[in-house]
Amino acid sequence: MNSRLDVKVCLSVFNHILSHGEQCDGNYVFQGFKAWSDFDGYTCFLNYSNVTLTMMFHGKYEVDYPNRDELILFENKINQFSLGL
């Protein structure tokens, strides 16, 4: 399934969570989202519910999700969240 995610928007959400979230076990948590990065910061992870978005260098990304409904929920949450930024 093709995703309706805009990586730039997702990175803005990621940065907002890092700036305003609470640090917990190496992750930042904010309004149901969880954000973290690898050791060098080139790969960023954004999680909500059962969906994890992996954002890599050069705008590439992968989405791990159990089913289509969970992916749609994630996309909608990202879009709703980004409207408040």
C-alpha positions as YAML, in Angstrom:
chain: A
units: angstrom
residues:
- id: 1
  name: MET
  ca: [0.00, 0.00, 0.00]
- id: 2
  name: ASN
  ca: [1.25, 3.46, -0.83]
- id: 3
  name: SER
  ca: [1.59, 5.76, 2.11]
- id: 4
  name: ARG
  ca: [0.30, 9.33, 2.15]
- id: 5
  name: LEU
  ca: [3.15, 10.49, 4.39]
- id: 6
  name: ASP
  ca: [5.21, 13.60, 3.70]
- id: 7
  name: VAL
  ca: [8.69, 13.05, 5.15]
- id: 8
  name: LYS
  ca: [9.22, 16.77, 5.78]
- id: 9
  name: VAL
  ca: [6.03, 16.92, 7.81]
- id: 10
  name: CYS
  ca: [7.02, 13.77, 9.69]
- id: 11
  name: LEU
  ca: [10.43, 15.25, 10.51]
- id: 12
  name: SER
  ca: [8.71, 18.38, 11.85]
- id: 13
  name: VAL
  ca: [6.54, 16.18, 14.07]
- id: 14
  name: PHE
  ca: [9.65, 14.26, 15.13]
- id: 15
  name: ASN
  ca: [11.48, 17.47, 16.09]
- id: 16
  name: HIS
  ca: [8.46, 18.79, 17.98]
- id: 17
  name: ILE
  ca: [8.29, 15.59, 20.02]
- id: 18
  name: LEU
  ca: [12.01, 15.84, 20.83]
- id: 19
  name: SER
  ca: [11.57, 19.47, 21.90]
- id: 20
  name: HIS
  ca: [8.38, 19.09, 23.93]
- id: 21
  name: GLY
  ca: [8.23, 15.43, 24.86]
- id: 22
  name: GLU
  ca: [9.21, 13.69, 28.05]
- id: 23
  name: GLN
  ca: [12.34, 11.55, 27.90]
- id: 24
  name: CYS
  ca: [11.71, 7.94, 28.88]
- id: 25
  name: ASP
  ca: [14.11, 5.02, 28.35]
- id: 26
  name: GLY
  ca: [16.04, 6.78, 25.57]
- id: 27
  name: ASN
  ca: [12.87, 7.82, 23.75]
- id: 28
  name: TYR
  ca: [10.81, 10.97, 23.77]
- id: 29
  name: VAL
  ca: [7.08, 10.60, 24.36]
- id: 30
  name: PHE
  ca: [4.47, 13.23, 23.56]
- id: 31
  name: GLN
  ca: [0.69, 12.90, 23.01]
- id: 32
  name: GLY
  ca: [0.88, 9.19, 22.22]
- id: 33
  name: PHE
  ca: [3.84, 9.50, 19.87]
- id: 34
  name: LYS
  ca: [7.26, 8.09, 20.60]
- id: 35
  name: ALA
  ca: [10.39, 9.40, 18.85]
- id: 36
  name: TRP
  ca: [14.03, 8.30, 18.89]
- id: 37
  name: SER
  ca: [17.07, 8.14, 16.63]
- id: 38
  name: ASP
  ca: [20.04, 5.89, 16.08]
- id: 39
  name: PHE
  ca: [23.44, 6.70, 17.55]
- id: 40
  name: ASP
  ca: [24.49, 9.16, 14.82]
- id: 41
  name: GLY
  ca: [21.09, 10.79, 14.28]
- id: 42
  name: TYR
  ca: [20.87, 9.92, 10.59]
- id: 43
  name: THR
  ca: [18.00, 7.51, 11.10]
- id: 44
  name: CYS
  ca: [14.94, 8.75, 12.98]
- id: 45
  name: PHE
  ca: [12.04, 6.69, 14.25]
- id: 46
  name: LEU
  ca: [8.50, 7.82, 14.92]
- id: 47
  name: ASN
  ca: [5.96, 5.51, 16.50]
- id: 48
  name: TYR
  ca: [2.27, 5.77, 17.24]
- id: 49
  name: SER
  ca: [0.28, 2.75, 18.39]
- id: 50
  name: ASN
  ca: [1.46, -0.24, 16.33]
- id: 51
  name: VAL
  ca: [3.03, 1.72, 13.47]
- id: 52
  name: THR
  ca: [6.69, 2.70, 13.25]
- id: 53
  name: LEU
  ca: [8.03, 5.09, 10.64]
- id: 54
  name: THR
  ca: [11.77, 4.87, 9.93]
- id: 55
  name: MET
  ca: [13.15, 8.00, 8.25]
- id: 56
  name: MET
  ca: [16.56, 7.61, 6.68]
- id: 57
  name: PHE
  ca: [19.11, 9.78, 4.96]
- id: 58
  name: HIS
  ca: [18.15, 11.37, 1.59]
- id: 59
  name: GLY
  ca: [14.42, 11.39, 2.38]
- id: 60
  name: LYS
  ca: [13.94, 7.65, 2.21]
- id: 61
  name: TYR
  ca: [11.57, 6.01, 4.64]
- id: 62
  name: GLU
  ca: [9.95, 2.73, 5.59]
- id: 63
  name: VAL
  ca: [6.72, 2.14, 7.45]
- id: 64
  name: ASP
  ca: [6.15, -0.95, 9.56]
- id: 65
  name: TYR
  ca: [2.47, -1.57, 10.27]
- id: 66
  name: PRO
  ca: [0.34, -4.61, 11.07]
- id: 67
  name: ASN
  ca: [-2.62, -3.72, 8.86]
- id: 68
  name: ARG
  ca: [-4.07, -1.04, 6.62]
- id: 69
  name: ASP
  ca: [-6.34, 0.40, 9.33]
- id: 70
  name: GLU
  ca: [-3.39, 1.03, 11.66]
- id: 71
  name: LEU
  ca: [-1.49, 2.77, 8.84]
- id: 72
  name: ILE
  ca: [-4.45, 5.03, 8.09]
- id: 73
  name: LEU
  ca: [-4.77, 5.89, 11.79]
- id: 74
  name: PHE
  ca: [-1.05, 6.77, 11.89]
- id: 75
  name: GLU
  ca: [-1.27, 8.94, 8.77]
- id: 76
  name: ASN
  ca: [-4.30, 10.77, 10.16]
- id: 77
  name: LYS
  ca: [-2.59, 11.35, 13.53]
- id: 78
  name: ILE
  ca: [0.51, 12.74, 11.81]
- id: 79
  name: ASN
  ca: [-1.63, 15.10, 9.73]
- id: 80
  name: GLN
  ca: [-3.69, 16.23, 12.74]
- id: 81
  name: PHE
  ca: [-0.58, 16.74, 14.84]
- id: 82
  name: SER
  ca: [1.19, 18.71, 12.12]
- id: 83
  name: LEU
  ca: [-1.71, 21.18, 11.89]
- id: 84
  name: GLY
  ca: [-0.91, 22.31, 15.43]
- id: 85
  name: LEU
  ca: [2.77, 23.02, 14.70]
...
